[in-house]
Amino acid sequence: MTNKDTFFLETSHELRTLFENGFRAQKLSRGETLFAQDQYDDQLYVLDEGLLEVSVYSVSGRKLSLNRLGPESVFGEIAMFDPGPRTAQVVALEPCTLRAIGKNTLIAALANQPHLAAELLSLAGKRMRWMSQQMEEQVFLSPAARLAAKVLHLAGDTARITVTQAQMADYVGVTRELVSKTLAEWQRTGIVGVSRGRIDVLDAGALENIKDSEFL
């Protein structure tokens, strides 16, 4: 699993009720794309069950994975205020159950509760701050520090990630060989445990130190 996106958990009871009453159910199978980067889509989503991967692609087709979204994550809110193509791709890593609401439907519902629009704007602001932090890490942290940050983020409270080393390389923006070499070194020193398709965090403090002390 992964660190839970808490944006939905932080919403008010009123907004959660609006979500529950106004959304339509949607299901995705493993590997199915919810929306692609640059695709026009004006819906707001809540994930009820499953696991989603958020990623971006360069013009040349290089992939950078940004995050994994678990149950009770809310996403797509930026399209409510800035219509346009999606800035990332979202794909199901396992079977998923979601709820979705279109922009026009949501705006009509907000007409009776205009104060909730400010709450949605706050959600969008938190998302933008989080994205800014990810970009700063990508630019200013060394590869080892970026790997430490991603392992901590994706493992979250479970201290475990079900992920291949090739997939982790997509999250960090480096080669699989570099990820393998770094994880092997960390495993020898007792920082992580590595098995096929899984990483266990054994010493979160050591990873925090690597994340905070290693810069380009």
Summary of the structure (lengths in Angstrom):
residues: 216
radius of gyration: 18.2
end to end distance: 29.7
largest distance: 59.3
contacts: 639
relative contact order: 0.16
helix: 44%
strand: 25%
